[in-house]
Amino acid sequence: MKIAIRTLAVALALTGAVASAHTRTADVKPTRTTSIIPVPACPPDDPNACGL
């Protein structure tokens, strides 16, 4: 039982080390920021288009 737990701990440690190394070397691309203001989907010249 001790061997199984130690093997699991070593596997998790190796997985974490590989994942953190991969994260450091990955290309980080800037993300586009979106506006909080919603874009209307209704035509602006029709007053009854959205039920307003």
BALOBA-1460 file (C-alpha; in Angstrom, 3 decimals):
// residues 52
<rec num="1" residu="m" x="0.000" y="0.000" z="0.000"/>
<rec num="2" residu="k" x="2.877" y="2.377" z="0.788"/>
<rec num="3" residu="i" x="4.356" y="1.747" z="-2.642"/>
<rec num="4" residu="a" x="1.085" y="2.616" z="-4.381"/>
<rec num="5" residu="i" x="0.733" y="5.869" z="-2.451"/>
<rec num="6" residu="r" x="4.358" y="6.828" z="-3.093"/>
<rec num="7" residu="t" x="3.990" y="6.003" z="-6.783"/>
<rec num="8" residu="l" x="0.882" y="8.162" z="-6.979"/>
<rec num="9" residu="a" x="2.644" y="11.036" z="-5.205"/>
<rec num="10" residu="v" x="5.627" y="10.834" z="-7.555"/>
<rec num="11" residu="a" x="3.339" y="10.709" z="-10.599"/>
<rec num="12" residu="l" x="1.433" y="13.776" z="-9.416"/>
<rec num="13" residu="a" x="4.666" y="15.652" z="-8.706"/>
<rec num="14" residu="l" x="6.024" y="14.852" z="-12.163"/>
<rec num="15" residu="t" x="2.756" y="15.850" z="-13.796"/>
<rec num="16" residu="g" x="2.784" y="19.158" z="-11.936"/>
<rec num="17" residu="a" x="6.396" y="19.822" z="-12.899"/>
<rec num="18" residu="v" x="5.701" y="19.136" z="-16.563"/>
<rec num="19" residu="a" x="2.554" y="21.267" z="-16.522"/>
<rec num="20" residu="s" x="4.279" y="24.225" z="-14.893"/>
<rec num="21" residu="a" x="7.199" y="23.980" z="-17.329"/>
<rec num="22" residu="h" x="4.754" y="23.866" z="-20.235"/>
<rec num="23" residu="t" x="2.903" y="26.907" z="-18.907"/>
<rec num="24" residu="r" x="6.120" y="28.901" z="-18.635"/>
<rec num="25" residu="t" x="7.177" y="28.128" z="-22.200"/>
<rec num="26" residu="a" x="3.761" y="28.572" z="-23.809"/>
<rec num="27" residu="d" x="3.234" y="31.627" z="-25.964"/>
<rec num="28" residu="v" x="0.949" y="34.023" z="-24.170"/>
<rec num="29" residu="k" x="-1.190" y="35.958" z="-26.612"/>
<rec num="30" residu="p" x="-3.039" y="39.058" z="-25.452"/>
<rec num="31" residu="t" x="-6.756" y="38.552" z="-25.330"/>
<rec num="32" residu="r" x="-9.211" y="41.004" z="-26.751"/>
<rec num="33" residu="t" x="-11.179" y="42.870" z="-24.166"/>
<rec num="34" residu="t" x="-14.869" y="43.161" z="-24.733"/>
<rec num="35" residu="s" x="-17.006" y="46.088" z="-23.814"/>
<rec num="36" residu="i" x="-19.520" y="45.819" z="-21.010"/>
<rec num="37" residu="i" x="-21.974" y="47.930" z="-22.999"/>
<rec num="38" residu="p" x="-24.218" y="45.573" z="-25.020"/>
<rec num="39" residu="v" x="-24.362" y="46.077" z="-28.761"/>
<rec num="40" residu="p" x="-27.959" y="46.550" z="-29.899"/>
<rec num="41" residu="a" x="-29.215" y="44.001" z="-32.405"/>
<rec num="42" residu="c" x="-32.189" y="46.088" z="-33.454"/>
<rec num="43" residu="p" x="-32.116" y="48.609" z="-36.300"/>
<rec num="44" residu="p" x="-31.548" y="52.091" z="-34.859"/>
<rec num="45" residu="d" x="-34.100" y="53.785" z="-37.142"/>
<rec num="46" residu="d" x="-37.070" y="51.563" z="-36.195"/>
<rec num="47" residu="p" x="-38.568" y="52.600" z="-32.814"/>
<rec num="48" residu="n" x="-40.687" y="49.421" z="-32.484"/>
<rec num="49" residu="a" x="-38.035" y="46.897" z="-33.555"/>
<rec num="50" residu="c" x="-37.021" y="45.753" z="-30.073"/>
<rec num="51" residu="g" x="-40.359" y="46.348" z="-28.448"/>
<rec num="52" residu="l" x="-39.200" y="49.533" z="-26.749"/>
